[in-house]
């Protein structure tokens, strides 16, 4: 493999397509892993841009999308065998992000602020606000090996300085991902 080859990437761009087609394409693309709850109607409620990269066993996804719901139930867990943690980092103005990470509730349910972990081996149902975010999928065994003991990360939302640093790291990685090369 050429050391200067770019990282494997994918892009989901449906600009110019009718919204019913966009909804169907989104549902088909993610049906093995999730059920997407998408707004009704014939006009798109906002833009949809998805760009992803494979980083060894990890995947990084940049997403800009209208508000939607995500459901992962036992059927999806069995079908996909996706044994990963997902770290979601919203793309917010810097001052909003720091203020949001100062929230002291360690299990903040509002996904609009700060980083949050989701265990893809557990059922979930959450509403994703409109806007941009970064999703980093990390294999369970890779992350668990780095932890001092087994932790329940499902819904864990780091706050304070650790939340700010984690969010900034993921945002910096994403900003520089085009400079990385496959190896």
C-alpha positions as CSV (number, residue, x, y, z in Angstrom):
1,X,0.0,0.0,0.0
2,X,1.3,3.5,-0.9
3,X,2.1,5.3,2.4
4,X,0.7,8.5,0.9
5,X,-2.6,7.0,0.1
6,X,-5.5,8.9,1.8
7,X,-7.5,7.2,4.5
8,X,-10.5,5.1,3.2
9,X,-13.5,7.5,3.2
10,X,-17.1,7.6,2.2
11,X,-19.5,10.4,1.5
12,X,-23.3,10.6,1.6
13,X,-24.3,13.5,-0.5
14,X,-27.9,13.8,-1.8
15,X,-28.0,17.4,-2.8
16,X,-30.5,17.9,-5.6
17,X,-32.5,14.7,-4.8
18,X,-36.1,14.8,-3.7
19,X,-36.6,14.5,0.1
20,X,-38.5,11.2,-0.1
21,X,-35.5,9.7,-2.0
22,X,-33.1,11.1,0.6
23,X,-35.2,9.5,3.4
24,X,-35.2,6.1,1.7
25,X,-31.4,6.3,1.0
26,X,-30.7,7.2,4.6
27,X,-32.9,4.4,5.9
28,X,-31.3,1.8,3.6
29,X,-27.7,2.9,4.4
30,X,-28.2,2.6,8.1
31,X,-30.9,0.0,8.4
32,X,-28.7,-2.8,9.7
33,X,-27.4,-0.7,12.6
34,X,-30.2,1.7,13.4
35,X,-33.7,2.7,12.6
36,X,-33.9,6.4,11.8
37,X,-36.9,8.4,12.7
38,X,-37.0,11.1,10.0
39,X,-39.4,14.0,9.7
40,X,-42.4,13.6,7.5
41,X,-43.1,15.7,4.5
42,X,-41.9,16.1,1.0
43,X,-39.5,19.0,1.5
44,X,-36.2,18.4,3.3
45,X,-36.1,20.1,6.7
46,X,-32.4,20.8,6.3
47,X,-29.3,19.6,4.7
48,X,-27.8,16.2,5.0
49,X,-24.0,15.8,4.8
50,X,-22.2,12.7,6.0
51,X,-18.5,12.1,5.5
52,X,-16.7,9.1,7.1
53,X,-13.2,7.7,7.5
54,X,-12.0,4.2,8.5
55,X,-9.2,4.4,11.0
56,X,-8.1,0.8,11.5
57,X,-10.9,-0.8,13.5
58,X,-12.4,2.7,14.3
59,X,-14.6,4.8,12.2
60,X,-15.0,8.6,12.3
61,X,-18.2,10.2,10.9
62,X,-18.8,13.9,10.4
63,X,-22.5,14.6,10.2
64,X,-24.6,17.6,9.5
65,X,-28.3,16.8,9.5
66,X,-31.7,18.0,10.5
67,X,-33.2,16.8,13.8
68,X,-34.0,13.1,13.8
69,X,-34.4,10.1,16.1
70,X,-32.1,7.1,16.3
71,X,-33.4,3.7,17.6
72,X,-31.2,0.6,18.1
73,X,-33.0,-2.4,19.5
74,X,-32.1,-6.1,20.0
75,X,-32.8,-6.8,16.3
76,X,-30.2,-4.3,15.2
77,X,-27.7,-5.5,17.9
78,X,-28.0,-9.1,16.7
79,X,-27.9,-8.2,12.9
80,X,-25.0,-5.8,12.9
81,X,-22.7,-7.3,15.5
82,X,-21.4,-3.7,16.0
83,X,-19.5,-4.2,19.2
84,X,-18.2,-0.6,19.6
85,X,-18.6,2.4,21.7
86,X,-19.7,5.6,20.0
87,X,-18.4,8.9,21.2
88,X,-20.6,11.8,20.0
89,X,-19.1,15.3,20.0
90,X,-21.4,18.1,18.9
91,X,-19.9,20.9,16.8
92,X,-20.7,24.0,18.8
93,X,-19.2,27.5,18.9
94,X,-16.2,27.2,21.3
95,X,-17.8,29.3,24.1
96,X,-21.0,27.2,24.1
97,X,-19.0,24.0,24.1
98,X,-17.0,25.0,27.2
99,X,-20.1,26.2,29.0
100,X,-21.9,23.0,28.2
101,X,-19.1,20.8,29.5
102,X,-19.2,22.7,32.8
103,X,-22.6,21.1,33.5
104,X,-22.0,18.9,36.6
105,X,-24.6,16.1,35.8
106,X,-22.5,13.1,34.7
107,X,-25.4,11.5,32.9
108,X,-26.8,14.5,31.0
109,X,-29.6,13.3,28.8
110,X,-29.6,16.3,26.5
111,X,-27.4,15.3,23.5
112,X,-27.1,18.9,22.3
113,X,-24.1,19.6,24.6
114,X,-20.8,18.1,25.3
115,X,-19.4,14.7,24.4
116,X,-21.4,11.6,25.3
117,X,-20.6,7.9,25.0
118,X,-23.1,5.3,23.7
119,X,-22.5,1.5,24.0
120,X,-23.6,0.1,20.7
121,X,-24.1,-3.3,22.4
122,X,-27.1,-1.9,24.3
123,X,-30.5,-0.8,23.1
124,X,-30.9,3.0,22.7
125,X,-33.4,5.6,21.6
126,X,-32.5,9.2,21.4
127,X,-33.3,12.4,19.6
128,X,-30.5,14.1,17.8
129,X,-30.9,17.9,17.5
130,X,-30.3,19.6,14.2
131,X,-26.7,20.6,13.5
132,X,-23.3,19.1,13.1
133,X,-21.5,16.5,15.2
134,X,-18.7,14.0,15.1
135,X,-19.2,10.3,15.8
136,X,-16.2,8.2,16.7
137,X,-16.8,4.5,16.8
138,X,-14.2,2.6,18.8
139,X,-14.1,-1.2,19.1
140,X,-15.1,-2.2,22.6
141,X,-12.1,-4.4,23.2
142,X,-9.7,-1.6,22.2
143,X,-11.2,0.9,24.6
144,X,-11.8,-1.6,27.4
145,X,-8.1,-2.6,27.3
146,X,-7.1,1.0,28.1
147,X,-9.5,1.4,31.1
148,X,-8.4,0.4,34.6
149,X,-11.6,-1.7,35.1
150,X,-14.8,-2.3,33.3
151,X,-17.0,0.8,33.2
152,X,-20.6,1.3,32.1
153,X,-20.0,4.0,29.4
154,X,-23.5,3.9,28.0
155,X,-24.8,7.5,28.4
156,X,-21.6,8.7,30.1
157,X,-21.1,12.3,29.4
158,X,-17.7,13.6,30.6
159,X,-18.0,17.2,32.0
160,X,-15.6,19.8,33.3
161,X,-12.0,19.9,32.0
162,X,-12.1,16.2,30.9
163,X,-15.1,16.8,28.7
164,X,-13.6,20.0,27.2
165,X,-10.3,18.2,26.5
166,X,-11.9,15.1,25.0
167,X,-14.2,17.2,22.8
168,X,-11.3,19.4,21.6
169,X,-9.2,16.4,20.8
170,X,-11.8,14.8,18.7
171,X,-12.6,18.1,16.9
172,X,-8.8,18.6,16.3
173,X,-8.4,15.1,14.9
174,X,-11.4,15.7,12.6
175,X,-10.1,19.0,11.4
176,X,-6.8,17.4,10.4
177,X,-8.0,14.1,9.1
178,X,-7.4,14.9,5.5
179,X,-3.7,15.3,6.4
180,X,-3.6,11.7,7.7
181,X,-2.5,8.9,5.4
182,X,-3.4,5.2,5.3
183,X,-0.7,2.8,6.6
